[in-house]
Amino acid sequence: MSKSVTQIRPRKLPDISADENKAYWLNNDAFKTHFMNALSITFPIGEKFFVQSVHPFRDQVSDPQLKEDIRRFIHQEANHRQAHKHFNQSNISNTQLWHRLRDGFQKKTNINQRINSRLNLLAQTVALEHITAIFAHYLLTEHSWREGVDDISATIWIWHAIEEIEHKAVAFDTYQSVGGGYCRRTSMMALVSLLFFVDVLWMTGRLLHADKKLFRLATIKSAWRFLFGKRGMIRKCFTHYLAYFKFRFHPWDIDDQRLISHFDQFEKI
């Protein structure tokens, strides 16, 4: 049975067409901008992967509420794909490199889908949905990352974060409803955590290298502060990440549904 505690509501896509391209849209900081750009490059491919992993199990789900949650999850993920395609076009100036990085990530995803079972792919999606949910929690609770960000760029990330929290339990509930177990769930988390983080750092490094910013002291300092500093992303997300490895974990054990109504005002920007 679905344990969702909030209604999944696909929202209107933010309008980012009016924003002009900026070299470093995130507080004029090369590392932070390219780290977020690297994440955005993965999203259109990743969101499609999530849908392709969950959808085949829909007919095996008996709970009508979970069936409806899956339908709305698919709708939201399709919107996220489109939004980040537009975001990448508007905010990543090195188009050739962006396309090469995107194509390389797509090839890895295709290989993964060929060599893994459907249940393994679903378990990977469960893990990645947890990672995106705790990242979304960070974006909605740590205001420092939005310093120096224009309203349009902030809106798309906040909009995406709201919906990631809203549907964070759908893949998990689907996995449990079809008999997925603890060992597969946690081993897939260990695998995808390593591979995804390496991929994002690799893309970030490539983007920085193209701008001749990779080995600058300012870049290294920014990377440390943004990821591991007192208010850093990885440092602040780590406790929620570890919660996934509890035997009786459920995504809504991290009760952050209050953030959805609090930030829904961004839909109107």
N, C-alpha and C positions, 0 to 999 in steps of 0.2 A: 504494500500500500504506500502511496506517496505520502511523504512527511513534509511537503511544502507548507510553509506558514504564511506565504504571501502570494497574491495573485500575480501571475506572469502577464505583463501587458506590453506587447510590442508598441514602441513609440515612433512618432514621426522622425525621419532622418534629419539630423541637423543640417542646415544650409551652410556649407563652408566655401561656396563658390566665390563669395565676395572677398575672401582673404587673398592678399597677394603673397607671393613666395618670399620667404625670409630665409637667409642662410642659416641662422640659428634662432629658431622660433621660441625656444625655451630659455628665457632669461639671457639671451645672447651667449649661451654657454655651449661650447662645441660638444663636450662629452654628453651632457644631459640630453641635448637635442638629438644626437645621433643614437644614443641608447634607446630613446623613445621611438625614433625613426626605425631602428632595427626591429623593435617589437611590432611596430605597425606594418612592416614588410611581411612579417609572419602571419598576421591576422587574417587576410583574405584566404590564404591557403589553410590555415589552422581551423578557421570557422567552418570551411567546407568539409574538412576532415572530421570535425566533431559531428556534423550532421550525418555524414556518410557512416559514421560509427554507431550512432544511436538509432537512426531510422530503421535499419533491418530488424531491430528487436521490437519494434512497435506492436507488431501483430502477436508477439508472445506475452505482452503485458495485459493483464486482466483488469487492473484497476482503471475505471473510466477517467478519474481525475488525472492519473499519471499519463494516460493516452492524450488527454487534452494539453497537459503540460508539455509533452513532447512536441505536439503540433506548434504550440506557441514558442517553444525553445527554437525550433527550426526557423520560424518566422523571424525571431530576433537575430539569430545568427546570420541569416541571409542579409538582413539590414546592416549588420556589422561589417560584413564583407564589402558591401557597396560603399559604406561610409569611409572605410579605411583605404579603399582603392582611390577615392577622391582625395582623401587626406594626403596620401603618398604623392599623388600627382601635384598637389598644391604646395607641399612642404619639403619634398626631397629634390633638391636642384640637380643632383648628379643622376640624371635619368638612366644613362647607360649602365652605371654601376648598380643602381637600384634594380634594374631588370635582370642583371646577371645574378645578383644575390637572391632575388625572388625565384628565378629559374632553378638555381642550385638547391634552394630549400624545397621547391616542388619536386625535384628529382628524388631527394631523400625521402620525402613523404610518400611518393609513389612506390619506392622500394619497400618501405615499412609496411605499406598496405598489401604488397604482394607476398611478403614472407611471414606475416603474422595472422593468427586466427582472428575471426570476428570478435570473439570474447576478449582476446588480448587487446585488440584495437579499442574496444569499448572501455576496457580497464585503463588504457592510456588516456582516453578522453576524460574519464573520471578524474584521473590524476591532474591533467592539464586544466580541467575546469576548476579544480581546487586552487591551482596556482594562479589562474586568472582571477578567481574570486578574492583571494587574499591580496593580490596586487590591486584589485578594484577597491578593497577595503582601505588599503594604504592611500590611494588617490583621493578617497572621500574623507579621510580623517587627518591626513598630514597636509596641511595647507601650504607648507613651505615650498613644495614642488611647483606650485602655481605662480610663484613670484615672477613677475616679468613676462607672463604669458598673455597673449591677446585673448579676448573673449571667445573668438570663434574656435581657436585651438583648444582652449579650456573646455568649451562646451562639448566637443566631440568626445574627449576623454572622459568627462563626467557622465555624459549620456551613456557611453559604453559601459562604464563602471557600474552604473545603476542597474543596467540590465544583466550584467554578469552576476551581481549579487542576487538579483531577483530569481534567476534560473539556475543558481549554483548547485541545487540538489537534483536536478532532473536526470543527468547522466548517472549519478550515484544511485538514485532510486531505481532507475532502469536496470543497472548492473545487478543490484541486489534482487530485483524481482525475477531475473532470469537465472539466478543461482550462482552469481559471481562470488568468489570467496576472498578471504582476508589476504592470503599469501600472494595470490595473483595481483590483487589491488595494490599492495604495498611494494611488491617487486617491480611492477610497472611504474610506480611513482619514482622509485630510486633510479630506474633507467631513464625515464623521460626528463626528470629533473636535470640530470647530468647533460644529456644530449641537447635539451632546449637551451640551457644556460650557456653551453659552449657555442651553440649556433648564434645566439643573440650577441654574445661577446665578440665572436668572429665577425659578424656583420658590422657591429659597432666599430671594431678596429679597422675594417676595410674602409668604412665611410670616413673615419678620422684620418687614415693614411692618405686617402685621396685629397683631403684638405690640408695635408702636411701639418696635422695637429696631433698625431698619435703619440709621439714621444716627448711632448712638451710638458714641463713641470706643472703648468696650470691645468692641463688635461688630467694628469695623474692625481693631483689634489682634488679636482672636481669629482673624478670617479670614486675616490675613497669616501669623500663626504656624501655623495649621492647614494652610494650603495651600502657603506658600512659605518658611516658617521652616526652621531647621537640620534639624528632624525632620518637616518638612511633607510632605503627601501628594504634591503635584505635584513638588516638588523631588526627593523620593526615588524617584518613579516615572519620572522623565523619561528616564533612561538606558535603562531597559527599554522605554519607549515608542519611542524612536528606533531601537531594534534592529529593529523591525518593518519599517523601510524598507531593510534590507539585502536584496540581490537573492536570496540563498540562505537567508533567514531561515526558521526553523521554531520554533513556540512552545516546544518542549522544548529549544531552545538555552538558554533560561533554566531551569536544572535546579533546580526547587524541590519535587520530589516528596517530599523528606524532611519537608517541612512537613505533609504529609497525615497520616503516622503520628504525628508529634509532637503534633498538635492533635486527633486523633480522640477524645481523652478528653472533649472538649466534647459529644460525642454523648450521653454518659451523664449530663450534668447535668440 
